[in-house]
């Protein structure tokens, strides 16, 4: 089975019968699940309160302006005074309308994304890699998650799921799984299963609600951090409401993301075994660190897939497979040197996640995962597709 000439489609059929674990193998801690639910509702309540508070302030200002216009008109005020009040009312309505349009644009469009997935990742069609699509769908079914509609390949060491939504007369929703080519080149097949299962586990928890909260907080942050001449906005009551809402959102969003990462780790460990999940977490850290180190040696960032492929070939040539002793030493160093308080980061520290996986009741991998640990994940792609990425 260690030969590179193995048949991926037949192997996927084989592990379908060997693997017995699924969604109900090891239930996550109820305390962690409830923490996610409470933090999500708390963050949504903050966003709703800010929106309602902004609307209330806007209506109060408009009401006061209208009342002043009526009183001044009735008191036979001068023509310029009677014209000034409607002008102020129009300016206030325009200002708050502009604020609402900016916030709404960030919420319903990917305007905050500096490098959209469509620009930097290439589509992998089901006909190009049927075994990979079949394996991903199998993992999604085992953990009770929806299957992604599309798989894209990224030249960087990253793996994540993204929900692409377009709002209009009807909402178009598309789930995309992004796989990093560096991971496919150096990870074993069992480790790739752990990585993909972790990302797919985010789908029921990490899509609409969390994307909404992320976009809301980022839009609010950018709006409050406008240039110096906007500092006169301290006279605006909505500016102060926004400062309070942003602080509260950060207090909820950081712990929520951490709790969701722990839940995804638990789901992945339930499927492939906690030891394989921990091993994959360490190797993923090694891949990202070594690739970023290689990237810093470049004079400029690669702009095309041809340039990325040259960099990927250098990475594969310099890659050294870490053995059990090296992984144990790396875990020890991370436990000693890695910062433990990363509340502002989207992911908990690796050492904390490893300690969490050590408490998982399903430590050993099942026969299907044990078998796939001897095979390269790169073999899931047909030779023709490999040549395009080599």
Beta strands, then each sheet from edge to edge (+ up, - down):
strand 1: 121-124
strand 2: 150-154
strand 3: 160-166
strand 4: 172-180
sheet 1: 1+ 2- 4- 3+
end
